[in-house]
Amino acid sequence: MADAAVGTRISNQSLWAGRALSTLAVVLFLFTASFIFLKPEMAMQGFVHYGYPEGWLLRITVIEVACAILYAIPQTSVLGAILLTAYLGGATATHVRVGEPFYLPIITGIVVWVGLFLREPRLRALVPLRS
C-alpha cells in the first residue's frame, strides 16, 4: 500500500480544498470546546440537559480537543479522523436519545472525512474512487 500512496498525486485544488474543510472541522471542534472556558454555566446546563454527570464535562472536552489536535497533525490525521468519528457517533446518539435533530454531528463527520480524503494520499490509495 505504501507504493500506491507514493504514486497517488493530489492536485493543488484538492489539497487546498481538503485543508480548508479540515481547518473548518478543527475550528468547529475548538469553538465548541471553548464554551467550557468562556461560558461554563451555559456549557454545564447543556451538559446536564443531555443527562451526563457534571464531573465529566472537562474530561469529554479534553478528549474532544485531543482528537481534533490529532486530526490536525498530518502524521496522525487518520487516527484523529477515526477518533473524531467515534466522538461524533456519541454526539449523534446523545441527540437521538433526547429527541433533538441529529444531522449536525453526521454532517461534521462527513466534512472531517472529505477534508482528509482530499488532502491525504494514503487515504486515496486505501479508498480509490473510480468514475
C-alpha positions as CSV (number, residue, x, y, z in Angstrom):
1,M,0.0,0.0,0.0
2,A,2.9,2.4,0.7
3,D,3.8,2.1,-3.0
4,A,0.3,3.1,-4.1
5,A,0.3,6.1,-1.8
6,V,3.6,7.3,-3.2
7,G,2.2,7.2,-6.8
8,T,-1.1,9.0,-5.9
9,R,-0.8,12.6,-6.9
10,I,-3.1,15.3,-5.4
11,S,-3.9,18.4,-7.3
12,N,-3.3,21.8,-5.6
13,Q,-7.1,22.4,-5.7
14,S,-7.8,19.2,-3.9
15,L,-5.1,19.7,-1.4
16,W,-6.3,23.2,-0.6
17,A,-9.9,22.2,-0.5
18,G,-9.0,19.4,1.9
19,R,-7.1,21.7,4.1
20,A,-9.9,24.2,4.1
21,L,-12.5,21.6,5.1
22,S,-10.2,20.1,7.7
23,T,-9.5,23.6,9.2
24,L,-13.2,24.2,9.3
25,A,-13.8,21.0,11.2
26,V,-10.9,21.7,13.7
27,V,-12.1,25.2,14.3
28,L,-15.7,23.9,14.9
29,F,-14.4,21.4,17.5
30,L,-12.2,24.0,19.2
31,F,-15.1,26.5,19.2
32,T,-17.5,24.1,20.9
33,A,-14.8,23.1,23.4
34,S,-14.1,26.8,24.2
35,F,-17.6,27.0,25.7
36,I,-16.3,25.3,28.9
37,F,-13.9,28.2,29.4
38,L,-15.9,31.1,28.1
39,K,-19.4,30.2,29.2
40,P,-19.0,27.5,31.8
41,E,-22.6,27.9,33.2
42,M,-24.2,27.6,29.8
43,A,-21.9,24.6,29.0
44,M,-22.9,22.9,32.2
45,Q,-26.6,23.4,31.6
46,G,-26.4,21.9,28.2
47,F,-24.3,19.0,29.5
48,V,-26.8,18.2,32.3
49,H,-29.6,18.5,29.7
50,Y,-28.1,15.6,27.9
51,G,-28.0,13.5,31.0
52,Y,-24.3,13.4,31.6
53,P,-22.8,13.7,35.1
54,E,-21.4,17.2,35.8
55,G,-17.9,15.8,36.6
56,W,-17.5,14.6,33.0
57,L,-17.7,17.9,31.2
58,L,-14.0,18.7,31.4
59,R,-13.0,15.1,30.6
60,I,-15.1,15.0,27.5
61,T,-13.9,18.4,26.4
62,V,-10.3,17.3,26.8
63,I,-11.0,14.2,24.7
64,E,-12.6,16.4,22.0
65,V,-9.7,18.8,21.8
66,A,-7.1,15.9,21.8
67,C,-8.9,14.2,18.9
68,A,-9.1,17.5,17.0
69,I,-5.4,18.1,17.5
70,L,-4.5,14.5,16.4
71,Y,-6.7,15.2,13.3
72,A,-4.9,18.5,12.6
73,I,-1.4,16.9,12.6
74,P,-0.7,15.4,9.2
75,Q,1.2,12.3,10.6
76,T,-1.8,11.4,12.9
77,S,-4.7,12.7,10.9
78,V,-6.1,9.3,10.0
79,L,-6.1,8.3,13.7
80,G,-7.7,11.7,14.6
81,A,-10.4,11.2,12.0
82,I,-11.2,7.7,13.4
83,L,-11.4,9.1,16.9
84,L,-13.5,12.1,15.8
85,T,-15.9,9.7,14.1
86,A,-16.3,7.8,17.4
87,Y,-16.8,11.1,19.2
88,L,-19.4,12.2,16.7
89,G,-21.1,8.9,16.9
90,G,-21.6,9.5,20.6
91,A,-22.9,13.0,19.9
92,T,-25.4,11.6,17.4
93,A,-26.6,9.0,19.8
94,T,-27.0,11.7,22.5
95,H,-29.1,13.9,20.2
96,V,-31.3,10.9,19.2
97,R,-31.7,9.9,22.8
98,V,-33.1,13.3,23.9
99,G,-35.2,13.7,20.7
100,E,-33.2,16.5,19.1
101,P,-32.1,16.8,15.4
102,F,-29.1,14.6,14.9
103,Y,-27.9,15.6,11.5
104,L,-25.2,18.1,12.5
105,P,-22.8,15.6,14.0
106,I,-23.2,13.4,10.9
107,I,-22.5,16.4,8.6
108,T,-19.5,17.2,10.7
109,G,-18.2,13.7,10.3
110,I,-18.7,13.8,6.6
111,V,-16.7,17.1,6.5
112,V,-13.9,15.5,8.5
113,W,-13.5,12.6,6.1
114,V,-14.0,14.5,2.9
115,G,-11.3,17.0,4.1
116,L,-9.0,14.2,4.9
117,F,-9.7,12.3,1.7
118,L,-8.9,15.4,-0.4
119,R,-5.6,16.1,1.3
120,E,-4.2,12.7,2.2
121,P,-2.7,10.4,-0.5
122,R,-2.6,7.4,1.9
123,L,-6.4,7.5,2.2
124,R,-6.9,7.9,-1.5
125,A,-4.7,4.8,-2.0
126,L,-6.8,2.9,0.5
127,V,-10.2,4.1,-0.8
128,P,-9.8,4.7,-4.5
129,L,-12.8,6.3,-6.1
130,R,-13.4,5.4,-9.7
131,S,-15.5,7.4,-12.2
